[in-house]
Amino acid sequence: MTEWWTYSPANFLMFSARTYYRLFERHNAALWPAHILALLAGAAVLMLLWRRPNPRTARIATGVLATGWLVVAVAYFWSRYATIHTGGRWFAVTFAVQALALLWWGVVRARLE
């Protein structure tokens, strides 16, 4: 292997930038109406926390955040990103564990007030 110096970091990428952007485009097109629901849920949580900050609203906010985290784990990392990156499944598992931790500490135990 006498041509090793001709390689650049770009030669070791798993996918191109075009593939990555196309992945986002396909993902957003597949989930299109859910964007509005996510915005409305986020706005509702912000209004609850702004008007009546108490342990109950903190539980609701954490539950909405954990649900979103779990959706990202399954819908993006597990279903889409894993098709172009070998670590995609590990990212999905990590996000799912974080979502479960948010549910445990924020909703069940109410420690994130």
C-alpha positions as CSV (number, residue, x, y, z in Angstrom):
1,M,0.0,0.0,0.0
2,T,2.2,2.8,-1.3
3,E,-0.6,5.3,-1.9
4,W,-1.7,5.7,1.7
5,W,-0.8,9.5,1.7
6,T,-3.4,10.1,-1.0
7,Y,-6.3,9.5,1.4
8,S,-8.1,12.4,3.1
9,P,-10.6,12.3,6.0
10,A,-13.4,12.6,3.4
11,N,-12.5,9.1,2.1
12,F,-13.5,7.6,5.5
13,L,-17.0,9.0,5.7
14,M,-19.9,6.6,5.8
15,F,-22.2,8.8,3.8
16,S,-22.1,12.1,1.9
17,A,-23.6,15.4,2.9
18,R,-26.2,15.0,0.2
19,T,-27.3,11.7,1.6
20,Y,-27.6,13.2,5.1
21,Y,-29.7,16.1,4.0
22,R,-31.9,13.8,1.9
23,L,-32.4,11.7,5.1
24,F,-33.8,14.8,6.9
25,E,-36.0,15.6,4.0
26,R,-37.5,12.1,3.9
27,H,-37.9,12.0,7.6
28,N,-39.7,15.3,7.8
29,A,-41.9,14.4,4.9
30,A,-42.9,11.1,6.5
31,L,-43.8,12.8,9.8
32,W,-45.3,16.0,8.4
33,P,-48.6,16.5,10.3
34,A,-46.8,15.6,13.6
35,H,-44.8,18.8,13.4
36,I,-47.9,20.9,14.2
37,L,-48.8,18.6,17.1
38,A,-45.3,18.9,18.5
39,L,-45.4,22.7,18.3
40,L,-48.8,22.8,20.0
41,A,-47.7,20.5,22.7
42,G,-44.6,22.6,23.4
43,A,-46.6,25.8,23.4
44,A,-49.1,24.2,25.9
45,V,-46.3,23.2,28.2
46,L,-44.8,26.6,28.1
47,M,-48.1,28.2,28.9
48,L,-48.7,25.8,31.8
49,L,-45.3,26.4,33.3
50,W,-45.6,30.2,32.8
51,R,-49.0,30.5,34.4
52,R,-49.0,27.8,37.1
53,P,-45.6,26.5,37.9
54,N,-46.2,23.6,40.4
55,P,-45.2,19.9,40.7
56,R,-48.1,18.8,38.5
57,T,-47.2,21.0,35.6
58,A,-43.5,20.0,36.0
59,R,-44.6,16.4,35.6
60,I,-46.6,17.2,32.5
61,A,-43.7,19.1,31.0
62,T,-41.3,16.3,31.7
63,G,-43.8,13.7,30.2
64,V,-44.1,15.7,27.0
65,L,-40.3,16.1,26.8
66,A,-39.7,12.4,27.4
67,T,-42.3,11.5,24.8
68,G,-40.6,13.7,22.2
69,W,-37.2,12.1,23.2
70,L,-38.7,8.7,22.7
71,V,-40.1,9.6,19.3
72,V,-36.7,10.9,18.1
73,A,-35.1,7.6,19.3
74,V,-37.5,5.4,17.4
75,A,-38.7,7.5,14.4
76,Y,-35.3,9.0,13.6
77,F,-32.4,7.1,15.0
78,W,-33.8,3.6,14.9
79,S,-35.8,3.8,11.7
80,R,-33.8,6.3,9.5
81,Y,-30.3,7.1,10.8
82,A,-29.4,3.5,11.3
83,T,-29.8,2.9,7.6
84,I,-26.8,5.1,6.9
85,H,-24.7,4.9,10.1
86,T,-23.5,1.9,11.9
87,G,-24.0,3.6,15.3
88,G,-27.6,4.6,14.6
89,R,-29.1,1.8,16.7
90,W,-26.8,2.7,19.6
91,F,-27.9,6.3,19.4
92,A,-31.5,5.1,19.5
93,V,-31.0,3.0,22.5
94,T,-29.2,5.9,24.3
95,F,-32.0,8.2,23.5
96,A,-34.6,5.7,24.7
97,V,-32.7,5.2,28.0
98,Q,-32.6,9.0,28.5
99,A,-36.4,9.1,27.8
100,L,-37.0,6.4,30.4
101,A,-34.8,8.3,32.9
102,L,-36.8,11.5,32.3
103,L,-40.1,9.6,32.8
104,W,-38.8,7.9,36.0
105,W,-37.2,11.0,37.6
106,G,-39.7,13.6,36.2
107,V,-43.0,11.9,36.1
108,V,-43.0,8.9,38.5
109,R,-40.7,10.4,41.2
110,A,-41.4,14.1,40.5
111,R,-37.8,15.1,41.2
112,L,-37.5,17.6,38.3
113,E,-39.6,20.5,39.6
